[in-house]
């Protein structure tokens, strides 16, 4: 969920006003145990598009001040034109 949120917010930076985003597909690789005091997710846009946006996210477990990569995600997001986010 944290990876989906991070990548989704990255995608939201690419859509016009009055639009929102919807995850339509993702692939998650769990590469290490999420052992730590907290999790950090960083999302980025790989390829923006008018209808589809491809994103990636990395999730890190933080333990004793050190970040350890625990998950990688690639995601496809659909742009929902004319459907703004509700606040």
N, C-alpha and C positions, 0 to 999 in steps of 0.2 A: 504494500500500500504506500509506503514512504517513497519508493522508487517511482510509482505511478504518479504521485503528487508532484514530485520534483520535476519529472519530465513534462507533465501536464502544464505546470506553471511556466516552464521554459517555452512550450508551444504557444501559450497564451500571449507571450510577447510578440508573436509573429502575426496574430490575427487582427483584422480591422475592428474598429469600434462597432458594437452592435452584433458581434459574433462570439461564439464560445467554442469549446473543443470537447471531443468525446473520444475516449480510448476505444479503438476497434480491434487491436491485436497487440500482443506483446510476447516476448520470449525472455525468460529469466534464467540466468545461470547462478546457482548458489555455489560459491567458490570456497567458502570457509565458514565456520561457525560464527554467528553474530554474538560473540562473547565480549561484553564490555559494559561500561556505565551508560553509554548513550549511542544512538545511531545518527549518522549524518548522511544525507542523500544529496547528490549533485546531479542536476539534469542539464542537458544541452540539446539544441536542435542540430541534427545532422543534415537534413534537407527540408527546407520550407517549401510549401506549395500552396496553391489556392484551395485545393480540396483535401489534400493529405499532407501531413507533416510527419517526418521520421525523426525520432528522438532517441537519445541514449541516457541512461542514468547509472551512476555508480553509488553503491551503498557501503559505508564504512562503519565498523564498530570501533568505538573509542574506548581504550582501556589504558589507564595510567598515562594519559596524555598522548598516546600513540594511536594513529588511525590504521586499521587493518581492513583491506578490501574484503567484503563478505558476499557481495552480489553485484551482478551486471545485468542490465536490462536493455533490450532494444524494443522500440514501441512504434506503432503506427497510430496516428491520431487524425480523426476526421474534423475538418473545420465545419462548424454549424453556422452558416451565414444566416443572419436575420434572427438568431436566437441568442440574445445576450444573457450573461450570467445574472442570476437573481442575487441581490444584495440583502 
